[in-house]
Amino acid sequence: MIDIAKVAGVERRTLYNYYNNKEEMAIDIQIEYLRNYGATVEFKIDYDKDFTIQLEQYCDAYVKRFQNNKDYIIYITQFDHYFRHISKDENLDRYHQVMKNRNMTNNPAMVIISLICKQNNITTSDAIIKKFFFTLHHCLLGVAQRVIFRESVFIEEQNYSSEDIQLLIPILVKGIVATLPIYGTKQ
């Protein structure tokens, strides 16, 4: 809290006017991130271009966001570990409710996956589209967390950096696009 107050340019006791402890603050940071998730990656869909390529471009922008904000990757890695394995904070229920209730319908990747289905005459449910989105999202996020959190080890041992995560994007996107018809029905 002392470090946070120093960076914020306020007295530590001022922080306690808003939060009882650092755990409450950490949960609010995560909740704010989830509320603004759709805006975290700036991407404008071009309805005249190939949607599979645009999904790759979106994923590329998504990964670049993490590469340019490595502190946040480290933060969410530590957040997940702390709140899943160490903390018994009651406020975590509030965080879990926000996660369960978040609306992803305006997320560009969700929209693009829907458009890919429409373009290929695949009828599928919103639940399946959401499942595909989260599969893609968690694959990219998982690799980003692992590589960015331990990048110096990966560079030293495999000459592999966070920049190389982009190599996975076409594989993941093409795999998801190829699998969509299995979960939907062609018209």
PyMOL commands that set and color helices and strands:
alter all, ss='L'
color gray80, all
select helices_A, chain A and resi 2-8+12-15+22-35+37-39+51-67+70-86+92-101+108-119+126-149+151-158+162-183
alter helices_A, ss='H'
color red, helices_A
select strands_A, chain A and resi 122-123+185-186
alter strands_A, ss='S'
color yellow, strands_A
deselect
rebuild
show_as cartoon
